[in-house]
Amino acid sequence: MNSRLQKGHTLVELLIYTTLLVAVSFAVVASIITTQNYLRQTKEYDDLRRSGLVSLERITRLIQNASSVDAGASTFNTHPGKLVLAVPNVGAGTDIFEISTSSARITLRKNGGANEDLTGKKISVSNLLFRNITTTKGSAVRVEITLTATSPIMRSETFTTTAVLRGSY
């Protein structure tokens, strides 16, 4: 055949090009799916850490500002724990704060009002434990929180702190 008359590609060449294009497309799609799964898991782990740290910081601040712990109304050394604190307010009087769990979330209630959730919606509390520490020099509360994120994979993390009550040092 004359080279001037041969135009286009043969059927075999087209099949090879199509096969290569499909293989590269599958590799790109698989890479995108893997990246999306990794980003989702990272976001959920960040949500778990943020919920734990924010909850622990809020509870620590309340304990540090509290003048006393209501040991009779609190539940220590067992899950689910409950902590009732008397915190002097800026004006006159004292606010009563109750920290407990409700619907697998850590909740905060001020003066018997509505519950405020301290943890995120996709995070559940698997352990909330308070330990009352009293010495001759003062009082403190040890807090242990274990949070669990269940989607897409189950992951748990434990957060702990000890906070000294106001005027107890």
C-alpha positions as CSV (number, residue, x, y, z in Angstrom):
1,M,0.0,0.0,0.0
2,N,1.0,3.5,-0.6
3,S,1.8,5.5,2.5
4,R,-0.2,8.5,1.2
5,L,-3.4,6.4,1.1
6,Q,-3.1,5.1,4.7
7,K,-5.0,7.5,7.1
8,G,-6.3,7.0,10.7
9,H,-5.6,4.2,13.1
10,T,-6.1,0.5,12.9
11,L,-8.6,-1.3,15.1
12,V,-5.9,-2.9,17.2
13,E,-4.4,0.6,17.9
14,L,-7.8,1.9,19.0
15,L,-8.4,-1.0,21.3
16,I,-5.0,-0.5,23.0
17,Y,-5.6,3.3,23.4
18,T,-9.1,2.6,24.8
19,T,-7.7,0.0,27.3
20,L,-5.0,2.5,28.4
21,L,-7.6,5.3,28.9
22,V,-9.9,3.0,30.9
23,A,-7.0,1.8,33.2
24,V,-5.8,5.4,33.8
25,S,-9.4,6.5,34.6
26,F,-9.9,3.7,37.1
27,A,-6.6,4.7,38.8
28,V,-7.7,8.3,39.1
29,V,-11.2,7.4,40.4
30,A,-9.7,5.0,43.0
31,S,-7.3,7.7,44.1
32,I,-10.1,10.2,44.5
33,I,-12.2,7.8,46.6
34,T,-9.3,6.9,48.9
35,T,-8.6,10.6,49.4
36,Q,-12.2,11.3,50.3
37,N,-12.4,8.5,52.8
38,Y,-9.1,9.7,54.4
39,L,-10.5,13.2,54.7
40,R,-13.8,12.0,56.2
41,Q,-11.9,10.0,58.8
42,T,-9.6,12.9,59.6
43,K,-12.6,15.3,60.0
44,E,-14.4,12.9,62.4
45,Y,-11.2,12.4,64.4
46,D,-10.8,16.1,64.6
47,D,-14.5,16.4,65.8
48,L,-13.8,13.8,68.5
49,R,-10.7,15.6,69.7
50,R,-12.4,19.0,69.6
51,S,-15.4,17.7,71.6
52,G,-13.2,16.2,74.2
53,L,-10.9,19.2,74.6
54,V,-13.7,21.8,74.6
55,S,-15.8,19.8,77.1
56,L,-12.8,19.3,79.4
57,E,-11.8,23.0,79.2
58,R,-15.4,24.1,80.1
59,I,-15.6,21.6,83.0
60,T,-12.2,22.6,84.2
61,R,-13.1,26.3,84.2
62,L,-16.3,25.6,86.1
63,I,-14.4,23.6,88.8
64,Q,-11.7,26.2,89.1
65,N,-14.4,28.9,89.6
66,A,-16.5,26.9,92.0
67,S,-16.6,27.6,95.7
68,S,-17.8,24.1,96.6
69,V,-19.0,20.7,95.4
70,D,-22.3,19.4,96.4
71,A,-21.2,15.9,97.4
72,G,-24.7,14.8,98.2
73,A,-26.1,15.6,94.8
74,S,-23.0,14.5,92.9
75,T,-22.1,10.9,91.8
76,F,-18.4,10.1,92.2
77,N,-16.3,7.1,91.1
78,T,-18.8,5.5,88.8
79,H,-20.2,6.0,85.3
80,P,-22.3,7.9,84.5
81,G,-20.9,10.5,86.9
82,K,-22.6,13.7,87.9
83,L,-21.0,16.8,89.4
84,V,-22.9,19.6,91.1
85,L,-20.9,22.8,91.7
86,A,-21.7,26.1,93.5
87,V,-20.1,28.9,91.5
88,P,-20.3,32.5,92.7
89,N,-21.6,34.8,90.0
90,V,-20.5,38.4,89.2
91,G,-23.6,40.0,90.8
92,A,-24.8,38.6,94.1
93,G,-25.5,35.0,94.9
94,T,-24.4,31.6,93.6
95,D,-25.1,29.7,90.4
96,I,-25.6,25.9,90.6
97,F,-24.1,24.0,87.7
98,E,-24.8,20.3,87.1
99,I,-22.6,18.3,84.7
100,S,-23.9,14.9,83.7
101,T,-24.8,12.8,80.7
102,S,-28.0,12.7,78.7
103,S,-28.6,10.8,75.5
104,A,-24.9,9.8,75.4
105,R,-23.8,13.4,75.5
106,I,-22.1,15.5,78.2
107,T,-24.6,18.1,79.3
108,L,-24.4,21.2,81.5
109,R,-27.3,22.7,83.3
110,K,-27.3,26.1,85.1
111,N,-29.7,26.7,87.9
112,G,-32.0,23.9,86.9
113,G,-32.5,25.3,83.4
114,A,-32.3,23.6,80.0
115,N,-29.5,21.3,79.2
116,E,-26.6,22.5,77.1
117,D,-24.7,19.9,75.1
118,L,-20.9,20.1,75.5
119,T,-20.1,17.3,73.0
120,G,-20.9,17.1,69.3
121,K,-23.9,15.3,67.8
122,K,-21.8,12.5,66.2
123,I,-19.8,11.9,69.4
124,S,-21.1,9.6,72.2
125,V,-19.9,9.5,75.8
126,S,-18.8,6.0,76.9
127,N,-17.4,7.1,80.2
128,L,-17.9,10.2,82.5
129,L,-16.2,9.8,85.8
130,F,-15.6,12.4,88.6
131,R,-13.4,11.8,91.6
132,N,-13.6,14.1,94.6
133,I,-10.2,14.8,96.1
134,T,-10.2,16.4,99.6
135,T,-7.1,17.1,101.6
136,T,-6.4,19.2,104.7
137,K,-5.2,22.0,102.3
138,G,-8.1,22.0,99.9
139,S,-10.4,20.3,97.4
140,A,-10.0,19.2,93.8
141,V,-12.0,17.2,91.3
142,R,-10.5,14.7,88.8
143,V,-12.4,14.3,85.6
144,E,-12.2,11.4,83.2
145,I,-14.1,11.5,79.9
146,T,-14.0,8.8,77.2
147,L,-15.6,9.8,73.9
148,T,-16.4,7.6,71.0
149,A,-16.9,8.4,67.3
150,T,-18.8,5.6,65.6
151,S,-18.8,6.6,61.9
152,P,-17.3,5.4,59.6
153,I,-15.0,3.5,61.9
154,M,-15.3,3.3,65.7
155,R,-12.6,5.4,67.5
156,S,-12.4,6.3,71.2
157,E,-10.2,8.6,73.1
158,T,-9.9,9.4,76.8
159,F,-9.4,12.9,78.3
160,T,-8.5,13.5,81.9
161,T,-7.7,16.5,84.1
162,T,-7.6,17.5,87.7
163,A,-8.8,21.0,88.7
164,V,-8.6,22.7,92.1
165,L,-11.6,24.5,93.5
166,R,-11.3,28.3,94.0
167,G,-9.7,29.2,97.3
168,S,-8.5,25.6,97.9
169,Y,-4.8,26.2,97.5
